[in-house]
Amino acid sequence: MRWITGILLALLVLVQADLWFSRNGLFHVRGLQGQLGEVREQIDAAKVRNEQVQAEVRDLREGLEMVEEKARAELGMVKRDEIYIQVTPGR
């Protein structure tokens, strides 16, 4: 009877070790869940960025106002017969 108990106990230990430490064990699954959370956050951030870029592309395709605004802000362009005055904050 003792050897049956010993065998059953050894099998229980093996099953528990497999449950905790194997490739599909609890520790591995918890690590994958953490990675999944990080990847989901990255995907959400990428979706927000994609929406911003899509809106900018839509604006560039549909209207010249965005082109004019970018030309003024980034390239310092002015219209014909227009004077550009830059005001800096006082000290």
MOWO-V984348 format. One record per residue. RES is the residue in one letter. PHI is phi in radians with two decimals (999 if undefined). Layout:
# MOWO-V984348
[[RES & PHI] [RES & PHI]]
This chain:
# MOWO-V984348
[[M & 999] [R & -1.15] [W & -1.22] [I & -1.17] [T & -1.10] [G & -1.11] [I & -1.14] [L & -1.10] [L & -1.15] [A & -1.13] [L & -1.11] [L & -1.08] [V & -1.12] [L & -1.12] [V & -1.14] [Q & -1.14] [A & -1.09] [D & -1.13] [L & -1.09] [W & -1.56] [F & -2.01] [S & -1.32] [R & -1.09] [N & -1.83] [G & -1.35] [L & -1.08] [F & -1.12] [H & -1.15] [V & -1.12] [R & -1.09] [G & -1.10] [L & -1.16] [Q & -1.12] [G & -1.11] [Q & -1.11] [L & -1.10] [G & -1.09] [E & -1.12] [V & -1.14] [R & -1.10] [E & -1.11] [Q & -1.12] [I & -1.14] [D & -1.08] [A & -1.13] [A & -1.16] [K & -1.11] [V & -1.09] [R & -1.10] [N & -1.08] [E & -1.10] [Q & -1.12] [V & -1.17] [Q & -1.09] [A & -1.13] [E & -1.15] [V & -1.10] [R & -1.05] [D & -1.11] [L & -1.17] [R & -1.30] [E & -1.57] [G & -2.32] [L & -1.51] [E & -1.07] [M & -1.16] [V & -1.10] [E & -1.12] [E & -1.10] [K & -1.13] [A & -1.10] [R & -1.21] [A & -1.29] [E & -1.62] [L & -1.90] [G & 1.21] [M & -1.35] [V & -2.28] [K & -1.34] [R & -1.10] [D & 1.08] [E & -2.03] [I & -1.95] [Y & -1.74] [I & -2.14] [Q & -1.81] [V & -1.89] [T & -1.79] [P & -1.15] [G & -1.29] [R & -1.70]]
